[in-house]
Amino acid sequence: MHLTTSPLDWYVARAAGLAAYLLISLAAGLGMTMAAKKTFRRWPRFAVEDVHRFVGLLAGTFIVIHVVAIAIDAWLPFSIASIAVPLLSRYRPLWVAPGIVAAELLLALAVTNHYRRRLPYRFWRRAHYANFVVWGAATLHGVGSGTDRSAPWALALYAVAGAAVGATTVWRLTRNRLVSRRAFGLAGIAAAATAAAVVSLGAGPVRFSPKPWNAATFQEPLTGRIARLRGVTRGIVSMAGEGHGPQRVLIRADLLVAPGHIVQTSFQMEYLPSALRCAGHVTHVHARSFDATCRLPTGERRHVSAQWEASETSDIPAGVITSRP
């Protein structure tokens, strides 16, 4: 399923997820106005119902795009099981699970809507209240696992959506029990409280700290392997390794050696997951370390050093790789 490492795929997944959430919020708000039998001057009730149904279908479409884009991405490897079964994901399982629940409940609601005329009205109406669970689970999923969850613009979207759903829900529950002024007052309080809760969660306990992307400066644990190929007059010594940490990199250093001196060197470093490559040469070689310089396609230069512990084999079980501009 992991077909691409392109950043475009991840942008599509994020955009589709946010679009689906906003559409779910709009559908929830429209559902509240319909349940309250609210009438509009310019829109007859059947038109509101058609819009509500269309918004639900559109939300389902964006959810499918969101799931497929995540499934084929190789940076965060999700299996089929981890996409379909809550709590199996290795990435923030407690926050991915509500998203899975929301998608599956929305699918179940779509089935009940399709067979609405064959189902008892009371059952269909009660099943429709699961839309609250869908919206709440989608909110937790977005605020808790979205990589944009702490961005001011994303928090603003979540806050506005939460305020709208909170206000319409309280207004629906109180409009027939309280005078209009008090019902609207409680709706305003609910809107403010919901928005504040969403912003507090996204900016506080689940705040997103992104991994560096093609970082100029980093220091990561290093593992790898050294290979030697000896000829009559010359030989090749190659070191291939991987930096494990927030900024993952692949490195390779090749030395063409002759008795008593180094004839030629080459060095390559590839950033993951962007596949951006930095090519250059080795400048200094020591028994268990080397220094190198390389240049990116943009012209920027990187100074890289690698050092590792002694080993009885050709493997490098533990080391450190450092990069600076």
C-alpha positions as CSV (number, residue, x, y, z in Angstrom):
1,M,0.0,0.0,0.0
2,H,2.9,2.4,0.5
3,L,3.3,3.7,-3.0
4,T,4.7,7.2,-2.6
5,T,6.9,9.4,-0.5
6,S,5.9,12.6,-2.4
7,P,5.0,15.5,-0.1
8,L,2.0,16.2,-2.5
9,D,0.3,13.1,-1.2
10,W,0.5,14.3,2.4
11,Y,-0.8,17.7,1.4
12,V,-3.8,16.0,-0.2
13,A,-4.4,13.9,2.9
14,R,-4.4,16.9,5.1
15,A,-6.5,19.1,2.9
16,A,-9.1,16.3,2.4
17,G,-9.3,15.6,6.1
18,L,-9.9,19.3,6.9
19,A,-12.5,19.6,4.2
20,A,-14.3,16.5,5.4
21,Y,-14.3,17.9,9.0
22,L,-15.8,21.2,7.9
23,L,-18.5,19.5,5.8
24,I,-19.3,17.2,8.8
25,S,-19.7,20.3,11.0
26,L,-21.9,22.0,8.4
27,A,-24.1,18.8,8.1
28,A,-24.4,18.7,11.9
29,G,-25.5,22.4,12.0
30,L,-28.0,21.8,9.2
31,G,-29.3,18.7,11.0
32,M,-29.9,20.8,14.1
33,T,-31.9,23.4,12.3
34,M,-34.0,20.7,10.5
35,A,-34.7,18.9,13.8
36,A,-35.8,22.2,15.3
37,K,-38.2,22.6,12.3
38,K,-36.5,26.0,11.5
39,T,-37.9,27.6,8.4
40,F,-36.1,30.0,6.1
41,R,-37.6,32.7,4.0
42,R,-35.9,31.9,0.8
43,W,-35.2,28.2,1.2
44,P,-38.1,25.7,1.5
45,R,-37.5,22.7,3.8
46,F,-37.0,20.2,1.0
47,A,-34.1,22.4,-0.3
48,V,-32.5,22.4,3.1
49,E,-32.8,18.6,3.2
50,D,-31.3,18.2,-0.2
51,V,-28.3,20.4,0.8
52,H,-27.9,18.4,4.0
53,R,-27.9,15.1,2.1
54,F,-25.4,16.5,-0.5
55,V,-23.1,17.8,2.2
56,G,-23.1,14.4,3.8
57,L,-22.2,12.7,0.6
58,L,-19.5,15.2,-0.1
59,A,-18.0,14.7,3.3
60,G,-17.9,11.0,2.7
61,T,-16.1,11.6,-0.6
62,F,-13.4,13.7,1.1
63,I,-13.0,11.0,3.8
64,V,-12.3,8.4,1.2
65,I,-9.7,10.7,-0.4
66,H,-8.2,11.3,3.1
67,V,-8.0,7.6,3.9
68,V,-6.6,6.5,0.5
69,A,-3.9,9.3,0.5
70,I,-2.8,8.1,4.0
71,A,-2.8,4.5,2.9
72,I,-0.4,5.0,0.0
73,D,2.0,7.3,1.8
74,A,5.2,5.7,2.9
75,W,6.3,8.3,5.5
76,L,3.7,7.2,8.0
77,P,3.2,3.5,7.2
78,F,-0.4,2.6,7.9
79,S,-1.5,-1.0,7.2
80,I,-5.0,-1.9,6.0
81,A,-5.8,-3.2,9.5
82,S,-4.6,0.0,11.2
83,I,-6.8,2.1,9.0
84,A,-9.9,-0.1,9.6
85,V,-9.4,-1.1,13.3
86,P,-9.1,1.5,16.1
87,L,-6.0,1.5,18.3
88,L,-3.9,-0.6,15.9
89,S,-2.1,2.5,14.4
90,R,1.5,3.1,15.5
91,Y,1.0,6.9,15.0
92,R,-0.9,8.5,17.9
93,P,-3.3,5.5,18.2
94,L,-5.5,7.2,20.9
95,W,-6.2,10.1,18.5
96,V,-6.4,8.2,15.2
97,A,-9.0,5.8,16.7
98,P,-11.8,8.4,16.9
99,G,-11.2,9.2,13.2
100,I,-11.7,5.6,12.3
101,V,-14.8,5.4,14.5
102,A,-16.2,8.6,12.9
103,A,-15.7,7.3,9.4
104,E,-17.3,3.9,10.1
105,L,-20.2,5.5,11.9
106,L,-20.7,7.8,8.9
107,L,-20.8,4.8,6.6
108,A,-23.4,3.1,8.8
109,L,-25.5,6.3,8.8
110,A,-25.2,6.4,5.0
111,V,-26.7,2.9,4.8
112,T,-29.6,3.8,7.1
113,N,-30.3,6.9,5.0
114,H,-30.3,4.8,1.9
115,Y,-32.9,2.4,3.4
116,R,-34.8,5.1,5.2
117,R,-38.2,4.3,3.7
118,R,-37.8,0.6,4.7
119,L,-36.8,1.3,8.3
120,P,-39.1,2.4,11.2
121,Y,-39.1,6.1,11.5
122,R,-38.3,6.0,15.3
123,F,-35.3,3.8,14.7
124,W,-34.0,6.0,11.8
125,R,-34.4,9.1,13.9
126,R,-32.6,7.7,16.9
127,A,-29.8,6.3,14.7
128,H,-29.4,9.8,13.3
129,Y,-28.3,11.1,16.7
130,A,-25.0,9.2,16.0
131,N,-24.1,12.3,14.0
132,F,-23.2,13.9,17.3
133,V,-20.7,11.0,17.9
134,V,-19.4,11.4,14.4
135,W,-18.8,15.1,14.8
136,G,-17.3,14.7,18.3
137,A,-15.0,11.9,17.2
138,A,-13.9,13.8,14.1
139,T,-13.1,16.8,16.3
140,L,-10.9,14.7,18.6
141,H,-9.2,13.1,15.7
142,G,-8.4,16.3,13.9
143,V,-7.2,18.2,17.0
144,G,-5.3,15.3,18.4
145,S,-3.6,13.8,15.3
146,G,-3.6,16.3,12.5
147,T,-0.2,17.7,11.7
148,D,-1.7,21.2,11.3
149,R,-3.6,21.0,14.6
150,S,-1.5,23.7,16.3
151,A,-1.3,26.1,13.4
152,P,-3.3,29.3,14.2
153,W,-5.4,29.0,11.0
154,A,-6.3,25.4,11.8
155,L,-7.2,26.2,15.4
156,A,-9.4,29.0,14.1
157,L,-11.2,26.5,11.7
158,Y,-11.8,24.0,14.6
159,A,-12.9,26.8,16.9
160,V,-15.4,28.2,14.4
161,A,-16.8,24.8,13.6
162,G,-17.0,23.9,17.3
163,A,-18.7,27.1,18.1
164,A,-21.3,26.7,15.4
165,V,-22.2,23.1,16.3
166,G,-22.2,23.9,20.0
167,A,-24.5,26.9,19.6
168,T,-27.0,25.2,17.2
169,T,-27.2,22.1,19.5
170,V,-27.9,24.2,22.7
171,W,-30.4,26.4,20.7
172,R,-32.2,23.2,19.5
173,L,-32.5,21.8,23.0
174,T,-33.7,25.0,24.7
175,R,-35.7,26.9,22.1
176,N,-39.0,25.3,23.1
177,R,-38.3,25.4,26.8
178,L,-37.0,28.9,27.3
179,V,-37.7,32.3,26.0
180,S,-35.9,33.2,22.8
181,R,-33.5,35.7,24.5
182,R,-32.3,33.2,27.1
183,A,-32.0,30.4,24.6
184,F,-29.8,32.5,22.4
185,G,-27.8,33.5,25.4
186,L,-27.1,29.9,26.3
187,A,-26.3,29.2,22.7
188,G,-23.7,31.9,22.8
189,I,-22.2,30.5,26.0
190,A,-22.0,27.1,24.4
191,A,-20.3,28.4,21.4
192,A,-17.7,30.2,23.4
193,A,-17.1,27.2,25.7
194,T,-16.8,24.8,22.8
195,A,-14.4,27.0,20.9
196,A,-12.3,27.6,24.0
197,A,-12.1,23.8,24.7
198,V,-10.9,23.1,21.2
199,V,-8.3,25.8,21.1
200,S,-7.0,24.8,24.6
201,L,-6.7,21.2,23.6
202,G,-4.9,22.0,20.3
203,A,-2.6,24.6,21.7
204,G,-1.9,22.8,24.9
205,P,-1.8,19.0,25.7
206,V,-1.7,17.8,22.1
207,R,0.4,20.6,20.6
208,F,2.2,19.5,17.5
209,S,6.0,19.6,17.4
210,P,6.9,18.9,13.8
211,K,10.0,17.0,12.8
212,P,12.6,19.0,10.9
213,W,12.4,18.9,7.1
214,N,15.8,18.9,5.3
215,A,17.4,20.4,8.4
216,A,20.7,22.2,8.0
217,T,21.8,21.4,11.5
218,F,21.2,18.1,13.3
219,Q,22.9,15.4,15.3
220,E,21.5,11.9,15.0
221,P,22.4,8.3,16.1
222,L,24.2,6.5,13.2
223,T,24.3,2.8,12.2
224,G,25.8,1.4,9.0
225,R,28.3,-0.9,7.4
226,I,31.9,-0.6,6.0
227,A,32.8,-2.6,2.9
228,R,36.4,-3.0,1.6
229,L,37.4,-4.1,-1.9
230,R,41.1,-4.5,-2.4
231,G,42.9,-4.7,-5.8
232,V,46.6,-5.2,-6.7
233,T,47.5,-1.5,-6.7
234,R,44.3,0.2,-5.6
235,G,41.3,-0.5,-3.4
236,I,37.8,0.9,-2.5
237,V,36.6,1.5,1.0
238,S,32.8,2.3,1.2
239,M,30.7,3.3,4.2
240,A,26.9,3.3,4.0
241,G,24.8,4.3,7.0
242,E,21.6,5.8,8.2
243,G,20.9,8.5,10.7
244,H,18.0,7.7,13.0
245,G,16.2,10.5,14.6
246,P,13.8,13.4,13.9
247,Q,15.8,14.2,10.8
248,R,16.4,10.8,9.0
249,V,19.2,10.7,6.5
250,L,21.1,8.1,4.4
251,I,24.8,8.6,3.8
252,R,27.4,7.0,1.7
253,A,31.2,7.7,1.6
254,D,33.5,6.1,-1.0
255,L,37.3,6.2,-1.0
256,L,39.6,5.1,-3.8
257,V,42.8,4.3,-2.1
258,A,46.4,3.5,-3.1
259,P,49.3,2.4,-0.9
260,G,50.0,5.3,1.4
261,H,47.4,7.8,0.1
262,I,43.8,8.5,-0.9
263,V,43.3,8.9,-4.7
264,Q,39.7,10.2,-4.8
265,T,36.7,10.4,-2.6
266,S,32.9,11.0,-3.0
267,F,30.1,11.6,-0.5
268,Q,26.3,11.6,-0.7
269,M,23.7,12.4,1.8
270,E,19.9,11.9,1.2
271,Y,17.3,13.4,3.3
272,L,14.2,11.4,4.1
273,P,11.4,11.5,3.2
274,S,12.0,14.3,0.7
275,A,14.7,12.4,-1.2
276,L,16.7,15.6,-1.4
277,R,20.4,14.8,-2.1
278,C,23.6,16.5,-1.1
279,A,26.6,15.5,-3.1
280,G,30.3,16.2,-2.4
281,H,33.5,14.7,-1.2
282,V,35.3,13.5,2.0
283,T,37.7,16.0,3.4
284,H,39.3,14.1,6.3
285,V,39.5,10.5,7.2
286,H,40.4,8.9,10.6
287,A,40.3,5.4,12.0
288,R,36.7,5.6,13.1
289,S,35.4,8.9,11.7
290,F,35.4,11.1,8.7
291,D,34.5,14.7,7.7
292,A,32.8,15.6,4.4
293,T,31.3,18.6,2.6
294,C,28.4,18.4,0.1
295,R,26.2,20.8,-1.8
296,L,22.5,20.7,-2.3
297,P,20.8,21.4,-5.7
298,T,19.9,24.8,-4.4
299,G,23.6,25.6,-3.9
300,E,23.6,25.4,-0.1
301,R,26.6,23.7,1.5
302,R,26.5,21.1,4.3
303,H,29.5,20.1,6.5
304,V,29.0,16.6,7.8
305,S,31.0,14.5,10.2
306,A,30.5,10.9,11.2
307,Q,32.1,8.9,14.0
308,W,31.4,5.5,15.4
309,E,32.6,3.0,18.0
310,A,35.0,0.2,17.3
311,S,33.6,-3.1,16.2
312,E,35.0,-6.6,15.5
313,T,32.9,-6.8,12.3
314,S,32.3,-4.5,9.4
315,D,29.0,-3.4,10.9
316,I,28.7,0.0,12.7
317,P,26.3,-0.7,15.6
318,A,26.5,2.7,17.2
319,G,27.7,6.1,16.0
320,V,26.8,9.8,15.6
321,I,26.3,11.9,12.4
322,T,26.4,15.6,12.7
323,S,25.5,18.3,10.1
324,R,25.9,22.0,10.0
325,P,25.7,24.7,7.4
